[in-house]
């Protein structure tokens, strides 16, 4: 992996730039009075100068808006890392930087070009909508032009104060209507905004017009950039890792995997150092794509932060990254041989939940929708309402007094559809804290919790069941141990980069056979130690039984 000198210290505060405004037109921009001094035209000072501009601009932004909308610009070390991932720096470059901020990514790209590339001409297009940042971006482009001139590189820039989604969709639609020529790019560098797109929003409808179905701005930006990329063009982006799994990003994964070759992925193995002070719930990933190239092996690197010049690098067969047998096309990020071994073992288990005649669902009780039926303590004609707070040390502790959440749900005609038959279930939390060591922590719900016919599971829990009915006891206990094993949690983290554990994610796991689960759970009355759980589960990977039986 190419290494570029970087600043010292762990400043990895990277995600998410600027929330969009609804502007679909170009706005003439006048230069401000903050243009850096002429002596900064030396490329060796370029990123330092842009970093100063970035930090000063950040102080002028509305801090409440920044926090609410995830408005974080790219620090210099992270920008350098993104720029280092491009492979072909020769010929004429047409560069796109959408959500450009003050131009940090374009600066890093230009710095690498003048240090190492064989580029004679650069046409840089930068989209930005924030009124505070736009003049700084214009100043940065002026500085870039001076640097390029001194290096005998032709420089042309377009600063566009417009909504990138609106602009890109308009261009793509023009192609389909009258074959109007549009600007194509052979290099794209992105730190796109991270913000949800409402299902009925104007942006969502626009994206659907060009066959993009996604619920977040960052995936929309990348999908549009892929469509605007010319064949053989390269794209490097830093985004949340959440697109790697889950149903909401399946359409985006299809666009990415069907139109480009996934060449490189960079992950960060310390959330604490990488996101200190940013309160970011999701992990981030940097990835490098080439449009239209045949897919080969993938280079996966990991490090503590962007400044680490000695990352762990692994060349991974593509089938380990995207399992060809997984119709959801989850992207697994396997950084070490140990993780690869885990992926082979757990991913190679014989059964899906449906093979076993089982399923997992999100708890049916959304408490605020049935407030009148909630009870803080059990009463006559109430049943247990199980929240995540009741899941403790692998068991269900109910009721718990003197807490803010209710313990019970009134059993009547209004709540009947929210109940499940009382019996044996395996429960997990849907949400985990980012500092927790485990994503999956399974608890066993047993019918002895209360002498009732039905029970309610709150919406922030997932429950495993036998197609709507309670689980057979031995299978439930085996499943309970299996989900609490270290190897399953490690495998789950390979494709789940956020703090949510959704039913879809649990459904995508591979599971042991019915007989293996029964044997695993036989005679287990309480949750064993972690070492004992791991010892018992390790036997599964030594067994020759690969037949799923209901």
C-alpha positions as CSV (number, residue, x, y, z in Angstrom):
1,X,0.0,0.0,0.0
2,X,1.4,3.4,-0.9
3,X,2.3,5.5,2.1
4,X,2.3,9.3,2.1
5,X,3.9,11.4,4.9
6,X,1.2,12.5,7.3
7,X,0.9,14.8,10.3
8,X,1.5,13.3,13.7
9,X,-1.1,12.6,16.3
10,X,-4.4,10.7,16.0
11,X,-6.8,13.3,14.5
12,X,-9.1,10.8,12.9
13,X,-12.3,12.8,12.9
14,X,-13.6,12.1,9.6
15,X,-17.2,11.5,8.8
16,X,-19.8,13.4,7.2
17,X,-19.7,16.8,5.7
18,X,-22.6,19.1,4.8
19,X,-26.3,18.8,4.8
20,X,-28.0,19.7,1.5
21,X,-30.1,22.7,0.7
22,X,-32.6,22.5,-2.1
23,X,-30.8,24.5,-4.8
24,X,-30.8,23.2,-8.3
25,X,-29.0,26.0,-10.1
26,X,-25.5,27.4,-10.3
27,X,-24.8,30.5,-8.3
28,X,-22.0,32.9,-9.3
29,X,-19.4,33.2,-6.5
30,X,-17.2,36.2,-5.7
31,X,-13.9,35.7,-3.9
32,X,-13.7,36.6,-0.3
33,X,-11.0,38.6,1.5
34,X,-9.5,35.5,3.2
35,X,-7.3,34.2,0.3
36,X,-4.1,32.8,1.8
37,X,-0.8,34.6,1.1
38,X,0.9,34.0,-2.2
39,X,3.9,32.2,-0.6
40,X,1.6,29.3,0.2
41,X,1.5,28.3,-3.5
42,X,4.3,25.8,-2.7
43,X,2.5,22.4,-2.7
44,X,4.4,21.3,0.4
45,X,2.4,23.9,2.4
46,X,-0.8,23.2,0.6
47,X,-2.5,20.8,3.0
48,X,-1.3,22.8,6.0
49,X,-2.9,25.9,4.6
50,X,-6.2,24.2,3.8
51,X,-6.2,22.6,7.3
52,X,-6.0,26.1,8.8
53,X,-8.9,27.2,6.6
54,X,-10.9,24.2,7.6
55,X,-10.4,24.7,11.3
56,X,-11.2,28.4,11.1
57,X,-14.3,27.7,9.0
58,X,-15.5,25.1,11.5
59,X,-15.6,27.8,14.2
60,X,-18.0,29.9,12.1
61,X,-20.5,27.2,11.6
62,X,-23.6,26.8,13.6
63,X,-22.5,24.2,16.2
64,X,-26.0,23.0,17.0
65,X,-26.6,22.5,13.3
66,X,-23.2,20.8,12.9
67,X,-24.1,18.3,15.6
68,X,-27.6,17.6,14.4
69,X,-26.7,17.1,10.8
70,X,-23.3,15.4,11.2
71,X,-21.5,18.3,9.6
72,X,-17.8,17.3,10.0
73,X,-15.2,18.2,7.5
74,X,-12.3,16.1,6.5
75,X,-9.0,16.6,8.5
76,X,-5.8,16.6,6.6
77,X,-4.5,13.1,7.6
78,X,-7.8,11.5,6.5
79,X,-7.8,13.5,3.3
80,X,-4.3,12.3,2.5
81,X,-5.3,8.7,3.2
82,X,-8.2,8.9,0.7
83,X,-5.9,10.5,-1.9
84,X,-3.3,7.7,-1.5
85,X,-5.8,5.0,-2.6
86,X,-6.0,6.1,-6.3
87,X,-4.0,3.8,-8.6
88,X,-3.8,5.6,-11.9
89,X,-2.5,9.2,-11.8
90,X,-1.7,9.9,-15.4
91,X,-3.1,11.7,-18.4
92,X,-5.9,14.3,-18.0
93,X,-8.0,14.2,-14.8
94,X,-11.6,15.1,-14.4
95,X,-12.2,15.2,-10.7
96,X,-15.5,15.3,-8.7
97,X,-15.6,16.3,-5.0
98,X,-19.3,16.5,-4.0
99,X,-19.9,18.0,-0.5
100,X,-16.5,19.5,-0.7
101,X,-16.4,21.7,2.4
102,X,-13.3,23.9,2.1
103,X,-11.7,21.6,-0.4
104,X,-9.6,19.4,1.8
105,X,-10.0,16.3,-0.3
106,X,-9.2,18.1,-3.6
107,X,-6.1,19.6,-1.9
108,X,-4.9,16.1,-0.9
109,X,-5.5,14.8,-4.4
110,X,-3.6,17.7,-5.9
111,X,-0.8,17.3,-3.5
112,X,-0.4,13.7,-4.4
113,X,-0.5,14.5,-8.1
114,X,2.3,17.0,-7.9
115,X,4.4,14.7,-5.8
116,X,3.9,11.5,-7.7
117,X,1.6,11.7,-10.7
118,X,2.1,12.2,-14.4
119,X,-0.9,14.5,-14.8
120,X,-0.8,17.4,-17.2
121,X,-4.4,18.7,-16.8
122,X,-6.9,18.7,-14.0
123,X,-10.5,19.8,-14.2
124,X,-11.9,19.8,-10.7
125,X,-15.7,20.1,-10.0
126,X,-16.7,20.8,-6.4
127,X,-20.2,20.9,-5.0
128,X,-21.0,22.8,-1.8
129,X,-24.1,24.4,-0.4
130,X,-23.1,25.8,3.0
131,X,-22.9,29.6,2.8
132,X,-20.1,29.8,5.4
133,X,-18.0,27.3,3.5
134,X,-18.5,28.3,-0.1
135,X,-16.3,31.4,-0.1
136,X,-13.5,29.4,1.6
137,X,-13.9,26.8,-1.1
138,X,-13.6,29.4,-3.8
139,X,-10.4,30.7,-2.1
140,X,-9.0,27.2,-1.9
141,X,-9.6,26.7,-5.6
142,X,-7.7,29.9,-6.3
143,X,-4.8,28.6,-4.3
144,X,-4.9,25.2,-6.1
145,X,-4.7,27.0,-9.4
146,X,-1.5,28.8,-8.3
147,X,0.0,25.5,-7.1
148,X,-0.9,23.8,-10.3
149,X,0.6,26.7,-12.4
150,X,3.9,26.4,-10.6
151,X,3.9,22.7,-11.3
152,X,3.1,23.2,-15.0
153,X,-0.3,21.5,-14.6
154,X,-3.3,23.0,-16.4
155,X,-6.0,23.7,-13.8
156,X,-9.7,24.3,-14.4
157,X,-12.2,24.4,-11.5
158,X,-16.0,24.6,-11.2
159,X,-17.4,25.5,-7.8
160,X,-21.0,24.7,-7.9
161,X,-23.3,26.0,-5.2
162,X,-26.1,23.5,-5.9
163,X,-27.8,20.4,-4.5
164,X,-25.7,17.5,-5.9
165,X,-28.6,15.1,-6.0
166,X,-30.8,17.4,-8.0
167,X,-27.9,18.3,-10.4
168,X,-26.8,14.7,-10.9
169,X,-30.3,13.4,-11.4
170,X,-31.0,16.1,-14.0
171,X,-27.9,15.2,-15.9
172,X,-28.6,11.5,-15.8
173,X,-32.2,12.0,-17.0
174,X,-31.0,14.2,-19.8
175,X,-28.9,11.3,-21.2
176,X,-32.0,9.0,-21.3
177,X,-34.2,11.6,-22.9
178,X,-32.2,13.2,-25.7
179,X,-28.6,11.8,-25.3
180,X,-27.4,15.2,-24.1
181,X,-23.7,15.0,-23.4
182,X,-22.9,15.4,-19.7
183,X,-19.7,15.8,-17.7
184,X,-18.1,12.5,-16.9
185,X,-15.4,12.0,-14.3
186,X,-12.5,9.7,-14.2
187,X,-11.7,10.4,-10.5
188,X,-14.2,10.9,-7.7
189,X,-13.2,11.6,-4.1
190,X,-16.0,11.9,-1.5
191,X,-16.7,12.5,2.2
192,X,-20.5,12.7,1.6
193,X,-23.1,14.0,4.0
194,X,-24.7,11.4,6.3
195,X,-28.4,12.1,6.8
196,X,-31.5,10.1,6.4
197,X,-33.7,10.6,3.3
198,X,-37.4,10.4,4.1
199,X,-39.4,7.8,2.1
200,X,-41.7,10.5,0.7
201,X,-39.1,13.2,0.4
202,X,-38.2,15.1,-2.8
203,X,-34.8,13.6,-2.8
204,X,-36.1,10.0,-2.6
205,X,-38.4,10.6,-5.5
206,X,-35.6,12.1,-7.6
207,X,-33.3,9.1,-6.9
208,X,-36.0,6.7,-7.9
209,X,-36.2,8.3,-11.3
210,X,-32.6,7.1,-12.0
211,X,-33.1,3.7,-10.4
212,X,-31.5,4.4,-7.1
213,X,-33.4,3.2,-4.0
214,X,-31.6,4.2,-0.8
215,X,-32.5,5.9,2.5
216,X,-29.4,7.9,3.2
217,X,-27.6,10.9,1.6
218,X,-24.1,9.2,1.8
219,X,-25.2,6.2,-0.2
220,X,-27.1,8.4,-2.6
221,X,-24.0,10.5,-3.3
222,X,-21.9,7.4,-3.9
223,X,-24.5,5.8,-6.2
224,X,-24.9,9.0,-8.3
225,X,-21.1,9.4,-8.5
226,X,-20.8,5.8,-9.8
227,X,-23.3,6.6,-12.5
228,X,-21.4,9.7,-13.5
229,X,-18.0,7.9,-13.5
230,X,-16.6,7.0,-16.8
231,X,-15.6,3.4,-17.6
232,X,-12.2,2.7,-15.9
233,X,-12.7,5.7,-13.6
234,X,-11.8,5.4,-9.9
235,X,-13.9,6.4,-6.8
236,X,-12.6,6.7,-3.3
237,X,-15.0,7.6,-0.5
238,X,-15.2,7.5,3.3
239,X,-18.7,6.7,4.6
240,X,-20.4,4.9,7.5
241,X,-20.0,1.2,7.4
242,X,-23.7,0.6,7.6
243,X,-24.1,0.0,3.9
244,X,-22.3,-3.3,4.3
245,X,-25.4,-5.1,5.6
246,X,-29.1,-4.8,6.2
247,X,-32.1,-4.5,3.9
248,X,-32.1,-0.7,3.6
249,X,-28.8,-0.7,1.6
250,X,-29.4,-3.8,-0.5
251,X,-30.2,-1.6,-3.6
252,X,-27.1,0.4,-3.0
253,X,-24.9,-2.7,-2.6
254,X,-26.3,-4.0,-5.9
255,X,-25.3,-0.7,-7.7
256,X,-21.8,-0.8,-6.2
257,X,-21.1,-4.5,-6.9
258,X,-22.7,-4.7,-10.3
259,X,-21.1,-1.6,-11.7
260,X,-17.6,-1.5,-10.1
261,X,-14.8,-3.7,-8.8
262,X,-14.2,-3.3,-5.1
263,X,-10.5,-2.9,-4.9
264,X,-9.5,-1.6,-1.5
265,X,-11.1,-1.2,1.9
266,X,-9.6,0.5,5.0
267,X,-11.1,0.1,8.4
268,X,-10.0,1.4,11.8
269,X,-9.7,-1.0,14.7
270,X,-10.1,1.5,17.5
271,X,-13.4,3.3,17.7
272,X,-12.2,5.2,20.8
273,X,-9.2,6.8,19.1
274,X,-10.7,7.3,15.8
275,X,-13.9,9.0,17.0
276,X,-12.8,10.6,20.3
277,X,-15.1,13.6,21.0
278,X,-17.3,13.1,18.0
279,X,-20.0,10.9,19.5
280,X,-20.2,8.9,16.3
281,X,-22.3,5.7,16.7
282,X,-21.2,4.1,13.5
283,X,-17.8,2.8,12.4
284,X,-16.5,4.3,9.1
285,X,-14.8,2.7,6.2
286,X,-12.8,4.0,3.3
287,X,-13.2,2.2,0.0
288,X,-11.8,2.3,-3.5
289,X,-13.8,1.3,-6.6
290,X,-13.0,1.0,-10.3
291,X,-15.9,1.2,-12.7
292,X,-16.4,-1.6,-15.2
293,X,-13.3,-3.5,-14.1
294,X,-13.4,-7.2,-13.5
295,X,-13.6,-8.1,-9.9
296,X,-10.5,-9.7,-8.3
297,X,-9.1,-10.0,-4.9
298,X,-9.7,-7.1,-2.4
299,X,-7.0,-5.4,-0.4
300,X,-8.2,-4.9,3.1
301,X,-6.2,-2.8,5.5
302,X,-6.7,-1.9,9.1
303,X,-5.1,0.6,11.5
304,X,-5.9,2.6,14.6
305,X,-6.3,5.9,12.7
306,X,-5.5,7.6,9.4
307,X,-2.0,8.6,10.5
308,X,-0.8,5.0,11.0
309,X,1.8,4.4,8.4
310,X,2.1,0.7,9.1
311,X,-1.4,-0.7,8.6
312,X,-2.1,-4.4,8.7
313,X,-2.8,-5.4,5.0
314,X,-4.5,-8.5,3.8
315,X,-5.2,-9.6,0.2
316,X,-8.6,-11.3,0.4
317,X,-10.4,-13.4,-2.2
318,X,-13.6,-11.7,-3.2
319,X,-15.8,-14.6,-2.1
320,X,-14.7,-14.0,1.5
321,X,-15.8,-10.4,1.2
322,X,-19.2,-11.1,-0.5
323,X,-20.5,-14.6,-0.1
324,X,-21.9,-15.8,-3.4
325,X,-24.5,-17.8,-1.5
326,X,-25.9,-14.8,0.3
327,X,-28.7,-13.2,-1.7
328,X,-28.5,-10.0,0.4
329,X,-24.8,-9.6,-0.7
330,X,-23.5,-8.5,2.7
331,X,-20.0,-7.1,2.6
332,X,-17.7,-8.8,5.1
333,X,-14.5,-7.0,6.1
334,X,-12.0,-9.6,7.1
335,X,-8.7,-8.0,8.2
336,X,-6.7,-10.9,9.5
337,X,-6.1,-14.6,8.9
338,X,-7.9,-15.3,12.3
339,X,-11.0,-13.4,11.0
340,X,-10.8,-15.3,7.8
341,X,-10.8,-18.5,9.7
342,X,-13.9,-17.3,11.7
343,X,-15.7,-16.4,8.5
344,X,-15.0,-19.8,7.0
345,X,-16.2,-21.6,10.1
346,X,-19.3,-19.7,10.9
347,X,-20.2,-18.8,7.3
348,X,-19.8,-22.5,6.5
349,X,-22.4,-23.7,9.0
350,X,-25.1,-25.7,7.2
351,X,-28.4,-24.1,8.1
352,X,-30.4,-21.0,7.8
353,X,-33.1,-20.2,10.3
354,X,-35.7,-21.1,7.8
355,X,-34.0,-24.5,7.2
356,X,-34.5,-25.1,10.9
357,X,-38.2,-24.1,10.9
358,X,-37.3,-21.1,13.0
359,X,-37.4,-17.3,12.6
360,X,-36.4,-14.1,14.5
361,X,-38.7,-11.0,14.7
362,X,-38.6,-7.6,16.2
363,X,-40.7,-7.3,19.4
364,X,-44.3,-6.3,18.5
365,X,-45.0,-3.8,21.3
366,X,-44.3,-0.2,20.4
367,X,-45.0,1.3,23.8
368,X,-46.0,4.8,22.8
369,X,-48.6,3.5,20.5
370,X,-50.4,1.7,23.3
371,X,-49.8,4.0,26.3
372,X,-53.3,3.4,27.8
373,X,-52.5,-0.3,28.2
374,X,-49.1,0.1,29.9
375,X,-48.8,-0.7,33.6
376,X,-45.8,0.1,35.8
377,X,-46.4,-3.0,37.9
378,X,-48.2,-6.3,37.3
379,X,-51.9,-6.2,38.0
380,X,-54.9,-8.4,37.4
381,X,-55.4,-9.1,33.6
382,X,-51.9,-7.9,32.7
383,X,-49.0,-9.9,31.3
384,X,-45.2,-9.3,31.3
385,X,-43.9,-6.7,28.9
386,X,-40.2,-7.5,28.4
387,X,-37.9,-4.6,27.6
388,X,-34.1,-4.7,27.1
389,X,-33.8,-3.6,30.8
390,X,-35.2,-7.0,31.8
391,X,-32.4,-8.9,29.9
392,X,-29.6,-9.5,32.4
393,X,-26.7,-11.9,32.4
394,X,-28.3,-14.2,29.8
395,X,-31.7,-14.4,31.7
396,X,-34.9,-12.4,32.0
397,X,-35.4,-10.6,35.3
398,X,-39.0,-9.6,35.7
399,X,-40.5,-7.6,37.2
400,X,-38.0,-4.8,38.1
401,X,-39.5,-2.2,40.5
402,X,-38.7,1.5,40.6
403,X,-37.7,1.9,37.0
404,X,-39.0,4.3,34.4
405,X,-40.3,1.7,32.0
406,X,-43.5,-0.3,32.6
407,X,-43.3,-3.9,33.6
408,X,-46.7,-5.0,32.3
409,X,-49.2,-4.7,29.5
410,X,-52.9,-4.9,29.9
411,X,-54.3,-8.0,28.1
412,X,-57.4,-7.1,26.1
413,X,-58.7,-6.9,22.6
414,X,-56.5,-3.9,21.7
415,X,-53.3,-5.7,22.7
416,X,-54.0,-9.2,21.6
417,X,-52.2,-8.9,18.3
418,X,-49.1,-7.6,20.1
419,X,-48.8,-10.8,22.2
420,X,-47.0,-14.1,21.6
421,X,-47.9,-17.4,23.3
422,X,-46.1,-17.9,26.6
423,X,-43.2,-20.3,26.3
424,X,-39.5,-20.5,25.7
425,X,-37.8,-17.9,23.5
426,X,-34.3,-16.5,22.9
427,X,-34.1,-12.7,23.1
428,X,-31.5,-10.1,22.1
429,X,-31.3,-6.4,22.4
430,X,-31.7,-4.4,19.1
431,X,-29.5,-1.6,20.3
432,X,-26.1,-1.8,22.1
433,X,-23.9,0.9,23.4
434,X,-20.9,1.7,21.3
435,X,-18.5,0.9,24.1
436,X,-20.0,-2.6,24.8
437,X,-17.7,-5.5,24.1
438,X,-20.4,-7.6,22.4
439,X,-23.0,-6.9,19.8
440,X,-25.0,-10.1,20.4
441,X,-26.0,-10.9,23.9
442,X,-28.7,-13.5,24.1
443,X,-31.1,-14.1,27.0
444,X,-33.4,-17.0,27.6
445,X,-37.1,-16.3,28.3
446,X,-38.8,-19.2,30.0
447,X,-42.5,-19.6,30.7
448,X,-41.9,-19.7,34.4
449,X,-41.3,-15.9,34.4
450,X,-45.1,-15.5,34.9
451,X,-48.2,-17.8,35.0
452,X,-49.8,-16.3,31.9
453,X,-51.0,-17.5,28.5
454,X,-49.3,-14.8,26.5
455,X,-46.4,-12.4,26.8
456,X,-45.3,-9.1,25.2
457,X,-41.9,-8.3,23.8
458,X,-41.0,-4.6,23.4
459,X,-39.9,-3.3,20.0
460,X,-36.3,-2.8,21.1
461,X,-35.9,-6.5,21.5
462,X,-35.6,-9.4,18.9
463,X,-37.1,-12.8,19.7
464,X,-36.3,-16.2,18.1
465,X,-39.4,-18.4,17.7
466,X,-40.7,-21.5,15.9
467,X,-42.7,-19.7,13.2
468,X,-44.8,-17.8,15.7
469,X,-44.8,-20.5,18.4
470,X,-42.4,-21.0,21.4
471,X,-39.1,-22.8,20.8
472,X,-38.5,-26.4,21.8
473,X,-36.6,-26.2,25.1
474,X,-33.4,-28.0,24.0
475,X,-33.2,-26.1,20.7
476,X,-33.7,-22.8,22.6
477,X,-30.9,-23.6,25.0
478,X,-28.6,-24.6,22.2
479,X,-29.4,-21.4,20.3
480,X,-28.9,-19.4,23.5
481,X,-25.3,-20.8,23.9
482,X,-24.5,-20.5,20.2
483,X,-25.5,-16.8,20.0
484,X,-23.5,-16.1,23.2
485,X,-20.3,-17.6,21.8
486,X,-17.3,-15.3,21.1
487,X,-16.9,-16.7,17.6
488,X,-20.4,-15.7,16.5
489,X,-20.0,-12.2,17.9
490,X,-16.7,-11.8,16.1
491,X,-18.3,-13.1,12.8
492,X,-21.3,-10.7,13.2
493,X,-18.9,-7.7,13.5
494,X,-17.4,-8.5,10.2
495,X,-20.5,-7.3,8.4
496,X,-22.2,-5.2,11.1
497,X,-20.5,-1.9,11.6
498,X,-23.0,-0.1,13.8
499,X,-24.6,-0.5,17.2
500,X,-27.9,-2.1,16.0
501,X,-28.6,-5.8,15.9
502,X,-31.6,-6.1,13.6
503,X,-33.7,-9.2,13.0
504,X,-32.5,-9.2,9.3
505,X,-28.9,-9.4,10.4
506,X,-29.6,-12.3,12.8
507,X,-31.6,-14.0,10.0
508,X,-28.6,-13.7,7.7
509,X,-26.4,-15.8,10.0
510,X,-25.7,-19.5,9.4
511,X,-26.7,-21.9,12.2
512,X,-25.9,-25.4,13.3
513,X,-28.3,-28.3,12.6
514,X,-31.3,-29.2,14.7
515,X,-29.4,-32.1,16.3
516,X,-26.4,-30.0,17.0
517,X,-28.5,-27.3,18.7
518,X,-30.2,-30.0,20.8
519,X,-26.9,-31.5,21.8
520,X,-25.5,-28.1,22.6
521,X,-28.4,-27.2,24.9
522,X,-28.9,-30.6,26.5
523,X,-28.6,-30.5,30.3
524,X,-27.9,-26.7,30.4
525,X,-30.0,-25.0,33.1
526,X,-28.0,-21.8,33.5
527,X,-25.6,-19.9,31.3
528,X,-22.1,-21.3,31.6
529,X,-18.9,-19.3,31.8
530,X,-17.7,-17.7,28.5
531,X,-14.9,-20.2,28.3
532,X,-17.3,-23.1,28.7
533,X,-19.7,-21.6,26.1
534,X,-16.8,-21.3,23.6
535,X,-15.6,-24.8,24.4
536,X,-19.0,-26.3,23.7
537,X,-19.6,-24.3,20.5
538,X,-16.1,-25.2,19.2
539,X,-17.3,-28.8,18.9
540,X,-19.8,-27.7,16.2
541,X,-16.9,-26.9,13.8
542,X,-15.5,-30.4,14.2
543,X,-18.7,-32.2,13.4
544,X,-19.4,-33.9,10.1
545,X,-23.2,-33.4,10.5
546,X,-24.2,-31.0,7.7
547,X,-27.9,-31.9,7.3
548,X,-30.5,-29.5,8.4
549,X,-33.6,-31.1,10.0
550,X,-36.7,-29.4,11.2
